Amino acid sequence: MRACSAQGHRRSPMMQLFGIQALLWSCLVTPSSAFFEYGSNVHALKSSNDFKKWVTNSSFLVMASFYREGCGFCALLTEPWEKAATDLKHMVHFVAIDTEKDNKLASKVAQKYGIEIKGVPTIVAFTPKAKNPIPYNGERTAAAIKGFATNTMPDFVARLKPETYQAWSDYSSDTKRKVILFSEKASPASLLKAISSEFRDSVSFGLAPKSSFSVLAKSYGVDSFPTLVALRRPADDFEDDAWVHKHFGETQFSKMVLTAEAKPTFRSLEFWVMPFA
């Protein structure tokens, strides 16, 4: 699917079909039918403050669509964009900027980040690990958008090795809470990437592969993978005794087994990590 543009060109039969659909949608979209209204999982950005809140200050991947309400192709994108935003809620943030109604913001963002808006919708991905946004030129389907987003998500999970573990876990040099992910895989799942973004400033996550850390895993009573282990830190000695007993008991760690039977969600992981942050 291409963007709405003033430039004409020869199109394939499939593209002509999309064009007909877009034309029909443009006829159905009225000035009163706003995109991404209240309750949507897509955040409509209308000011610089909105952009700072959802993009500039974000630790998450942010998928951004530059659109125009009168554009049929933009209308066709609305459903898959909403579905992707809903399916990846809390893990990836989806935003939209109306290039016509909020032209000042759209122009400012495009100029600052070198985004070429030759037609709409134009889609880019902002990530805290890259200075410039990443253009999205894939299919305009929910599945394709979700695949791109999960593959592009940043993660703030250290890849631990036996020779680096001691330094990473040393609270004397870094007082942030340490949480180990014992896993049979070499990279964290999208869910843990999102959690590492959520607690980026307060928790250090480290991935410990079973192949290299089976002995350490056993010392923490880990016999099922993946499992999260939060390490007690010296600052916990100043917490209320009831809090310490609730979360650590008589041990120096707390663990959460991520079983397939009780499939974890973003909220369940957030609920478990939050007291340690």
ZADO-1210 file (C-alpha; in nm, 4 decimals, padded with zeros to 6 digits):
<atoms>
<atom x="00.0000" y="00.0000" z="00.0000" code="MET" pos="1"/>
<atom x="00.1376" y="00.3419" z="-00.0924" code="ARG" pos="2"/>
<atom x="00.0835" y="00.6806" z="00.0603" code="ALA" pos="3"/>
<atom x="-00.1562" y="00.9454" z="-00.0625" code="CYS" pos="4"/>
<atom x="00.0428" y="01.1676" z="-00.2954" code="SER" pos="5"/>
<atom x="-00.0148" y="01.4343" z="-00.5554" code="ALA" pos="6"/>
<atom x="00.2160" y="01.2568" z="-00.7982" code="GLN" pos="7"/>
<atom x="00.0536" y="01.0152" z="-01.0413" code="GLY" pos="8"/>
<atom x="00.2111" y="00.6923" z="-01.1636" code="HIS" pos="9"/>
<atom x="00.1135" y="00.3629" z="-01.3219" code="ARG" pos="10"/>
<atom x="-00.0060" y="00.1107" z="-01.0702" code="ARG" pos="11"/>
<atom x="-00.0561" y="-00.2630" z="-01.0690" code="SER" pos="12"/>
<atom x="-00.4103" y="-00.4089" z="-01.0536" code="PRO" pos="13"/>
<atom x="-00.3606" y="-00.4734" z="-00.6814" code="MET" pos="14"/>
<atom x="-00.2526" y="-00.1151" z="-00.6248" code="MET" pos="15"/>
<atom x="-00.5493" y="00.0038" z="-00.8291" code="GLN" pos="16"/>
<atom x="-00.7752" y="-00.1998" z="-00.5988" code="LEU" pos="17"/>
<atom x="-00.6163" y="-00.0350" z="-00.2967" code="PHE" pos="18"/>
<atom x="-00.6668" y="00.2974" z="-00.4671" code="GLY" pos="19"/>
<atom x="-01.0375" y="00.2275" z="-00.5150" code="ILE" pos="20"/>
<atom x="-01.0680" y="00.1241" z="-00.1494" code="GLN" pos="21"/>
<atom x="-00.8867" y="00.4369" z="-00.0425" code="ALA" pos="22"/>
<atom x="-01.1142" y="00.6515" z="-00.2574" code="LEU" pos="23"/>
<atom x="-01.4225" y="00.4910" z="-00.1029" code="LEU" pos="24"/>
<atom x="-01.2837" y="00.5473" z="00.2440" code="TRP" pos="25"/>
<atom x="-01.2051" y="00.9097" z="00.1675" code="SER" pos="26"/>
<atom x="-01.5679" y="00.9559" z="00.0671" code="CYS" pos="27"/>
<atom x="-01.6867" y="00.7983" z="00.3918" code="LEU" pos="28"/>
<atom x="-01.4531" y="00.9950" z="00.6188" code="VAL" pos="29"/>
<atom x="-01.6313" y="01.3139" z="00.7199" code="THR" pos="30"/>
<atom x="-01.4891" y="01.6142" z="00.9036" code="PRO" pos="31"/>
<atom x="-01.6728" y="01.5030" z="01.2185" code="SER" pos="32"/>
<atom x="-01.5214" y="01.1524" z="01.2251" code="SER" pos="33"/>
<atom x="-01.1966" y="01.1963" z="01.4185" code="ALA" pos="34"/>
<atom x="-00.9225" y="00.9385" z="01.4106" code="PHE" pos="35"/>
<atom x="-00.7873" y="00.7925" z="01.7366" code="PHE" pos="36"/>
<atom x="-01.0470" y="00.9349" z="01.9715" code="GLU" pos="37"/>
<atom x="-01.0572" y="00.8983" z="02.3518" code="TYR" pos="38"/>
<atom x="-01.0197" y="00.5355" z="02.4530" code="GLY" pos="39"/>
<atom x="-00.7942" y="00.4463" z="02.1605" code="SER" pos="40"/>
<atom x="-00.4608" y="00.2754" z="02.2267" code="ASN" pos="41"/>
<atom x="-00.3116" y="00.5127" z="01.9691" code="VAL" pos="42"/>
<atom x="-00.2113" y="00.8452" z="02.1217" code="HIS" pos="43"/>
<atom x="-00.2937" y="01.1456" z="01.9034" code="ALA" pos="44"/>
<atom x="-00.0155" y="01.4010" z="01.9441" code="LEU" pos="45"/>
<atom x="-00.1209" y="01.7629" z="01.9070" code="LYS" pos="46"/>
<atom x="00.1520" y="01.9647" z="02.0770" code="SER" pos="47"/>
<atom x="00.5228" y="01.9690" z="02.1553" code="SER" pos="48"/>
<atom x="00.4398" y="01.8683" z="02.5127" code="ASN" pos="49"/>
<atom x="00.2551" y="01.5619" z="02.3810" code="ASP" pos="50"/>
<atom x="00.5584" y="01.4709" z="02.1711" code="PHE" pos="51"/>
<atom x="00.7966" y="01.5104" z="02.4664" code="LYS" pos="52"/>
<atom x="00.5721" y="01.2958" z="02.6871" code="LYS" pos="53"/>
<atom x="00.5226" y="01.0066" z="02.4465" code="TRP" pos="54"/>
<atom x="00.8384" y="01.0159" z="02.2335" code="VAL" pos="55"/>
<atom x="01.1291" y="01.2280" z="02.3575" code="THR" pos="56"/>
<atom x="01.1087" y="01.1083" z="02.7183" code="ASN" pos="57"/>
<atom x="01.0161" y="00.7495" z="02.6362" code="SER" pos="58"/>
<atom x="01.2256" y="00.4404" z="02.7098" code="SER" pos="59"/>
<atom x="01.0007" y="00.2366" z="02.4792" code="PHE" pos="60"/>
<atom x="00.9846" y="00.1886" z="02.1052" code="LEU" pos="61"/>
<atom x="00.7377" y="00.4422" z="01.9662" code="VAL" pos="62"/>
<atom x="00.5669" y="00.3734" z="01.6342" code="MET" pos="63"/>
<atom x="00.4557" y="00.7023" z="01.4794" code="ALA" pos="64"/>
<atom x="00.2162" y="00.7586" z="01.1911" code="SER" pos="65"/>
<atom x="00.1913" y="01.0907" z="01.0087" code="PHE" pos="66"/>
<atom x="-00.1559" y="01.0996" z="00.8557" code="TYR" pos="67"/>
<atom x="-00.4370" y="01.3185" z="00.7270" code="ARG" pos="68"/>
<atom x="-00.8034" y="01.2515" z="00.8036" code="GLU" pos="69"/>
<atom x="-00.9180" y="01.3117" z="00.4476" code="GLY" pos="70"/>
<atom x="-00.6754" y="01.0511" z="00.3095" code="CYS" pos="71"/>
<atom x="-00.8276" y="00.7177" z="00.2093" code="GLY" pos="72"/>
<atom x="-00.5021" y="00.5268" z="00.2580" code="PHE" pos="73"/>
<atom x="-00.4807" y="00.6732" z="00.6101" code="CYS" pos="74"/>
<atom x="-00.8319" y="00.5492" z="00.6796" code="ALA" pos="75"/>
<atom x="-00.7344" y="00.2016" z="00.5576" code="LEU" pos="76"/>
<atom x="-00.4383" y="00.2024" z="00.7958" code="LEU" pos="77"/>
<atom x="-00.6515" y="00.2924" z="01.0980" code="THR" pos="78"/>
<atom x="-00.7776" y="-00.0597" z="01.1744" code="GLU" pos="79"/>
<atom x="-00.4409" y="-00.2429" z="01.1545" code="PRO" pos="80"/>
<atom x="-00.2718" y="00.0461" z="01.3388" code="TRP" pos="81"/>
<atom x="-00.5278" y="00.0227" z="01.6193" code="GLU" pos="82"/>
<atom x="-00.4987" y="-00.3575" z="01.6337" code="LYS" pos="83"/>
<atom x="-00.1200" y="-00.3482" z="01.6530" code="ALA" pos="84"/>
<atom x="-00.1389" y="-00.0824" z="01.9251" code="ALA" pos="85"/>
<atom x="-00.3894" y="-00.2917" z="02.1214" code="THR" pos="86"/>
<atom x="-00.1999" y="-00.6198" z="02.0851" code="ASP" pos="87"/>
<atom x="00.1279" y="-00.4555" z="02.1918" code="LEU" pos="88"/>
<atom x="-00.0246" y="-00.2346" z="02.4613" code="LYS" pos="89"/>
<atom x="00.2277" y="-00.1377" z="02.7323" code="HIS" pos="90"/>
<atom x="00.5100" y="-00.2951" z="02.5292" code="MET" pos="91"/>
<atom x="00.5266" y="-00.0585" z="02.2311" code="VAL" pos="92"/>
<atom x="00.3698" y="00.2857" z="02.2175" code="HIS" pos="93"/>
<atom x="00.1754" y="00.3934" z="01.9090" code="PHE" pos="94"/>
<atom x="00.1204" y="00.7598" z="01.8247" code="VAL" pos="95"/>
<atom x="-00.0246" y="00.9577" z="01.5351" code="ALA" pos="96"/>
<atom x="00.0193" y="01.3143" z="01.4118" code="ILE" pos="97"/>
<atom x="-00.2308" y="01.4791" z="01.1782" code="ASP" pos="98"/>
<atom x="-00.0217" y="01.6641" z="00.9198" code="THR" pos="99"/>
<atom x="-00.3121" y="01.8926" z="00.8329" code="GLU" pos="100"/>
<atom x="-00.4762" y="01.9752" z="01.1672" code="LYS" pos="101"/>
<atom x="-00.1480" y="01.9729" z="01.3575" code="ASP" pos="102"/>
<atom x="00.0763" y="02.0910" z="01.0788" code="ASN" pos="103"/>
<atom x="00.3004" y="02.2974" z="01.3068" code="LYS" pos="104"/>
<atom x="00.3924" y="01.9927" z="01.5160" code="LEU" pos="105"/>
<atom x="00.4266" y="01.7642" z="01.2145" code="ALA" pos="106"/>
<atom x="00.6590" y="02.0104" z="01.0381" code="SER" pos="107"/>
<atom x="00.8653" y="02.0666" z="01.3514" code="LYS" pos="108"/>
<atom x="00.9151" y="01.6943" z="01.4121" code="VAL" pos="109"/>
<atom x="00.9896" y="01.6235" z="01.0454" code="ALA" pos="110"/>
<atom x="01.2487" y="01.9013" z="01.0305" code="GLN" pos="111"/>
<atom x="01.4164" y="01.8069" z="01.3600" code="LYS" pos="112"/>
<atom x="01.4498" y="01.4372" z="01.2743" code="TYR" pos="113"/>
<atom x="01.4933" y="01.4622" z="00.8980" code="GLY" pos="114"/>
<atom x="01.1702" y="01.2750" z="00.8210" code="ILE" pos="115"/>
<atom x="01.0601" y="01.3007" z="00.4571" code="GLU" pos="116"/>
<atom x="00.6821" y="01.3185" z="00.4465" code="ILE" pos="117"/>
<atom x="00.6255" y="01.2890" z="00.0730" code="LYS" pos="118"/>
<atom x="00.2837" y="01.1367" z="00.1253" code="GLY" pos="119"/>
<atom x="00.0616" y="01.0042" z="00.3987" code="VAL" pos="120"/>
<atom x="00.0533" y="00.7855" z="00.5868" code="PRO" pos="121"/>
<atom x="00.4255" y="00.7996" z="00.6622" code="THR" pos="122"/>
<atom x="00.5398" y="00.5632" z="00.9383" code="ILE" pos="123"/>
<atom x="00.8590" y="00.5797" z="01.1427" code="VAL" pos="124"/>
<atom x="00.9821" y="00.4159" z="01.4629" code="ALA" pos="125"/>
<atom x="01.1491" y="00.6146" z="01.7396" code="PHE" pos="126"/>
<atom x="01.3769" y="00.4210" z="01.9720" code="THR" pos="127"/>
<atom x="01.5795" y="00.5533" z="02.2673" code="PRO" pos="128"/>
<atom x="01.8821" y="00.3636" z="02.1348" code="LYS" pos="129"/>
<atom x="01.8967" y="00.5541" z="01.8044" code="ALA" pos="130"/>
<atom x="01.9333" y="00.9252" z="01.7354" code="LYS" pos="131"/>
<atom x="01.7227" y="00.9168" z="01.4196" code="ASN" pos="132"/>
<atom x="01.3880" y="00.7426" z="01.3654" code="PRO" pos="133"/>
<atom x="01.3720" y="00.4251" z="01.1587" code="ILE" pos="134"/>
<atom x="01.1484" y="00.4388" z="00.8477" code="PRO" pos="135"/>
<atom x="00.8863" y="00.1667" z="00.8170" code="TYR" pos="136"/>
<atom x="00.8269" y="00.0580" z="00.4573" code="ASN" pos="137"/>
<atom x="00.6626" y="-00.2770" z="00.5216" code="GLY" pos="138"/>
<atom x="00.3100" y="-00.3974" z="00.4581" code="GLU" pos="139"/>
<atom x="00.0310" y="-00.1996" z="00.6188" code="ARG" pos="140"/>
<atom x="-00.1126" y="-00.4969" z="00.8058" code="THR" pos="141"/>
<atom x="-00.1309" y="-00.5484" z="01.1813" code="ALA" pos="142"/>
<atom x="00.0830" y="-00.8630" z="01.1606" code="ALA" pos="143"/>
<atom x="00.3597" y="-00.6913" z="00.9620" code="ALA" pos="144"/>
<atom x="00.3581" y="-00.3830" z="01.1837" code="ILE" pos="145"/>
<atom x="00.3706" y="-00.5961" z="01.4994" code="LYS" pos="146"/>
<atom x="00.6536" y="-00.8081" z="01.3574" code="GLY" pos="147"/>
<atom x="00.8593" y="-00.4998" z="01.2783" code="PHE" pos="148"/>
<atom x="00.7871" y="-00.3444" z="01.6189" code="ALA" pos="149"/>
<atom x="00.8812" y="-00.6499" z="01.8265" code="THR" pos="150"/>
<atom x="01.2010" y="-00.6963" z="01.6240" code="ASN" pos="151"/>
<atom x="01.2934" y="-00.3290" z="01.6679" code="THR" pos="152"/>
<atom x="01.2121" y="-00.2958" z="02.0393" code="MET" pos="153"/>
<atom x="01.5043" y="-00.1741" z="02.2497" code="PRO" pos="154"/>
<atom x="01.6112" y="-00.3811" z="02.5458" code="ASP" pos="155"/>
<atom x="01.8094" y="-00.2825" z="02.8486" code="PHE" pos="156"/>
<atom x="01.9060" y="-00.6334" z="02.9508" code="VAL" pos="157"/>
<atom x="02.2761" y="-00.7051" z="03.0058" code="ALA" pos="158"/>
<atom x="02.4052" y="-01.0259" z="02.8479" code="ARG" pos="159"/>
<atom x="02.5846" y="-01.1897" z="03.1394" code="LEU" pos="160"/>
<atom x="02.8933" y="-01.4075" z="03.1172" code="LYS" pos="161"/>
<atom x="03.0611" y="-01.6004" z="03.4007" code="PRO" pos="162"/>
<atom x="03.3557" y="-01.3602" z="03.3876" code="GLU" pos="163"/>
<atom x="03.1357" y="-01.0474" z="03.4057" code="THR" pos="164"/>
<atom x="02.8694" y="-01.1634" z="03.6506" code="TYR" pos="165"/>
<atom x="03.0571" y="-01.0676" z="03.9693" code="GLN" pos="166"/>
<atom x="03.1110" y="-00.7084" z="03.8593" code="ALA" pos="167"/>
<atom x="02.7522" y="-00.6757" z="03.7347" code="TRP" pos="168"/>
<atom x="02.6021" y="-00.8064" z="04.0610" code="SER" pos="169"/>
<atom x="02.8253" y="-00.5937" z="04.2871" code="ASP" pos="170"/>
<atom x="02.6018" y="-00.3451" z="04.4695" code="TYR" pos="171"/>
<atom x="02.8991" y="-00.1418" z="04.5931" code="SER" pos="172"/>
<atom x="02.9496" y="00.0040" z="04.2444" code="SER" pos="173"/>
<atom x="02.5859" y="00.0195" z="04.1321" code="ASP" pos="174"/>
<atom x="02.3033" y="00.0354" z="04.3855" code="THR" pos="175"/>
<atom x="02.0253" y="-00.0308" z="04.1356" code="LYS" pos="176"/>
<atom x="01.8277" y="-00.3488" z="04.1996" code="ARG" pos="177"/>
<atom x="01.9657" y="-00.6489" z="04.0136" code="LYS" pos="178"/>
<atom x="01.7220" y="-00.8926" z="03.8538" code="VAL" pos="179"/>
<atom x="01.8548" y="-01.2017" z="03.6777" code="ILE" pos="180"/>
<atom x="01.6682" y="-01.3767" z="03.3987" code="LEU" pos="181"/>
<atom x="01.7758" y="-01.7402" z="03.3912" code="PHE" pos="182"/>
<atom x="01.6829" y="-01.8627" z="03.0458" code="SER" pos="183"/>
<atom x="01.7536" y="-02.1348" z="02.7935" code="GLU" pos="184"/>
<atom x="01.7563" y="-01.8682" z="02.5225" code="LYS" pos="185"/>
<atom x="02.0310" y="-01.6256" z="02.4268" code="ALA" pos="186"/>
<atom x="01.8054" y="-01.3188" z="02.4042" code="SER" pos="187"/>
<atom x="01.5132" y="-01.1903" z="02.6106" code="PRO" pos="188"/>
<atom x="01.1539" y="-01.2183" z="02.4919" code="ALA" pos="189"/>
<atom x="00.9640" y="-00.9051" z="02.3891" code="SER" pos="190"/>
<atom x="00.7833" y="-00.8997" z="02.7216" code="LEU" pos="191"/>
<atom x="01.1048" y="-00.8728" z="02.9206" code="LEU" pos="192"/>
<atom x="01.2397" y="-00.6123" z="02.6795" code="LYS" pos="193"/>
<atom x="00.9349" y="-00.4018" z="02.7597" code="ALA" pos="194"/>
<atom x="00.9776" y="-00.4535" z="03.1351" code="ILE" pos="195"/>
<atom x="01.3424" y="-00.3491" z="03.1087" code="SER" pos="196"/>
<atom x="01.2246" y="-00.0301" z="02.9380" code="SER" pos="197"/>
<atom x="00.9645" y="00.0343" z="03.2083" code="GLU" pos="198"/>
<atom x="01.2199" y="00.0034" z="03.4903" code="PHE" pos="199"/>
<atom x="01.5199" y="00.1308" z="03.2982" code="ARG" pos="200"/>
<atom x="01.6186" y="00.3862" z="03.5642" code="ASP" pos="201"/>
<atom x="01.5669" y="00.1714" z="03.8733" code="SER" pos="202"/>
<atom x="01.6414" y="-00.1936" z="03.7907" code="VAL" pos="203"/>
<atom x="01.9368" y="-00.3615" z="03.6191" code="SER" pos="204"/>
<atom x="01.8282" y="-00.6741" z="03.4308" code="PHE" pos="205"/>
<atom x="02.0777" y="-00.9413" z="03.3329" code="GLY" pos="206"/>
<atom x="02.0259" y="-01.2458" z="03.1103" code="LEU" pos="207"/>
<atom x="02.2025" y="-01.5560" z="03.2401" code="ALA" pos="208"/>
<atom x="02.1917" y="-01.8422" z="02.9856" code="PRO" pos="209"/>
<atom x="02.1366" y="-02.1869" z="03.1342" code="LYS" pos="210"/>
<atom x="02.4313" y="-02.3214" z="02.9361" code="SER" pos="211"/>
<atom x="02.6719" y="-02.0982" z="03.1303" code="SER" pos="212"/>
<atom x="02.4907" y="-02.0438" z="03.4601" code="PHE" pos="213"/>
<atom x="02.3382" y="-02.3796" z="03.5545" code="SER" pos="214"/>
<atom x="02.5357" y="-02.3939" z="03.8821" code="VAL" pos="215"/>
<atom x="02.4371" y="-02.0397" z="03.9813" code="LEU" pos="216"/>
<atom x="02.0755" y="-02.1106" z="03.8868" code="ALA" pos="217"/>
<atom x="02.0778" y="-02.4170" z="04.1136" code="LYS" pos="218"/>
<atom x="02.2122" y="-02.2074" z="04.4030" code="SER" pos="219"/>
<atom x="01.9027" y="-01.9885" z="04.3745" code="TYR" pos="220"/>
<atom x="01.6740" y="-02.2904" z="04.3622" code="GLY" pos="221"/>
<atom x="01.5989" y="-02.2431" z="03.9931" code="VAL" pos="222"/>
<atom x="01.5001" y="-02.5682" z="03.8238" code="ASP" pos="223"/>
<atom x="01.2598" y="-02.4300" z="03.5641" code="SER" pos="224"/>
<atom x="01.3379" y="-02.1901" z="03.2823" code="PHE" pos="225"/>
<atom x="01.2791" y="-01.9041" z="03.2357" code="PRO" pos="226"/>
<atom x="01.2855" y="-01.7690" z="03.5919" code="THR" pos="227"/>
<atom x="01.3414" y="-01.4189" z="03.7284" code="LEU" pos="228"/>
<atom x="01.5510" y="-01.3745" z="04.0425" code="VAL" pos="229"/>
<atom x="01.5658" y="-01.0415" z="04.2279" code="ALA" pos="230"/>
<atom x="01.8772" y="-01.0027" z="04.4429" code="LEU" pos="231"/>
<atom x="01.8565" y="-00.8464" z="04.7851" code="ARG" pos="232"/>
<atom x="02.0698" y="-00.5348" z="04.8268" code="ARG" pos="233"/>
<atom x="02.2256" y="-00.3631" z="05.1324" code="PRO" pos="234"/>
<atom x="01.9690" y="-00.0803" z="05.1151" code="ALA" pos="235"/>
<atom x="01.6964" y="-00.3363" z="05.1929" code="ASP" pos="236"/>
<atom x="01.8278" y="-00.3551" z="05.5516" code="ASP" pos="237"/>
<atom x="01.6664" y="-00.0169" z="05.6072" code="PHE" pos="238"/>
<atom x="01.3266" y="-00.1303" z="05.4834" code="GLU" pos="239"/>
<atom x="01.0460" y="-00.2319" z="05.7149" code="ASP" pos="240"/>
<atom x="01.0961" y="-00.5838" z="05.8561" code="ASP" pos="241"/>
<atom x="00.7514" y="-00.6893" z="05.7313" code="ALA" pos="242"/>
<atom x="00.8416" y="-00.5781" z="05.3758" code="TRP" pos="243"/>
<atom x="01.1713" y="-00.7669" z="05.3829" code="VAL" pos="244"/>
<atom x="01.0055" y="-01.0820" z="05.5181" code="HIS" pos="245"/>
<atom x="00.7260" y="-01.0621" z="05.2584" code="LYS" pos="246"/>
<atom x="00.9575" y="-01.0343" z="04.9601" code="HIS" pos="247"/>
<atom x="01.2704" y="-01.2225" z="05.0700" code="PHE" pos="248"/>
<atom x="01.1798" y="-01.4303" z="05.3730" code="GLY" pos="249"/>
<atom x="01.5034" y="-01.5662" z="05.5173" code="GLU" pos="250"/>
<atom x="01.6863" y="-01.5654" z="05.1823" code="THR" pos="251"/>
<atom x="01.8912" y="-01.3120" z="04.9880" code="GLN" pos="252"/>
<atom x="01.6738" y="-01.3330" z="04.6784" code="PHE" pos="253"/>
<atom x="01.3193" y="-01.3567" z="04.5480" code="SER" pos="254"/>
<atom x="01.2140" y="-01.5453" z="04.2381" code="LYS" pos="255"/>
<atom x="00.9303" y="-01.5664" z="03.9883" code="MET" pos="256"/>
<atom x="00.8954" y="-01.8718" z="03.7649" code="VAL" pos="257"/>
<atom x="00.7649" y="-01.7807" z="03.4185" code="LEU" pos="258"/>
<atom x="00.5708" y="-02.0968" z="03.3420" code="THR" pos="259"/>
<atom x="00.3783" y="-02.1678" z="03.0243" code="ALA" pos="260"/>
<atom x="00.0757" y="-02.2715" z="03.2317" code="GLU" pos="261"/>
<atom x="00.0489" y="-01.9270" z="03.3909" code="ALA" pos="262"/>
<atom x="00.1605" y="-01.7205" z="03.0946" code="LYS" pos="263"/>
<atom x="00.3005" y="-01.3895" z="03.2236" code="PRO" pos="264"/>
<atom x="00.1651" y="-01.0566" z="03.1044" code="THR" pos="265"/>
<atom x="00.3197" y="-00.7127" z="03.1149" code="PHE" pos="266"/>
<atom x="00.1035" y="-00.6251" z="03.4148" code="ARG" pos="267"/>
<atom x="00.1899" y="-00.9416" z="03.6087" code="SER" pos="268"/>
<atom x="00.5625" y="-00.8863" z="03.5557" code="LEU" pos="269"/>
<atom x="00.5299" y="-00.5186" z="03.6390" code="GLU" pos="270"/>
<atom x="00.3427" y="-00.6076" z="03.9597" code="PHE" pos="271"/>
<atom x="00.6228" y="-00.8467" z="04.0612" code="TRP" pos="272"/>
<atom x="00.9138" y="-00.6147" z="03.9772" code="VAL" pos="273"/>
<atom x="00.7635" y="-00.2910" z="04.1130" code="MET" pos="274"/>
<atom x="00.8306" y="-00.3537" z="04.4867" code="PRO" pos="275"/>
<atom x="01.1977" y="-00.4087" z="04.4075" code="PHE" pos="276"/>
<atom x="01.2375" y="-00.0936" z="04.1964" code="ALA" pos="277"/>
</atoms>
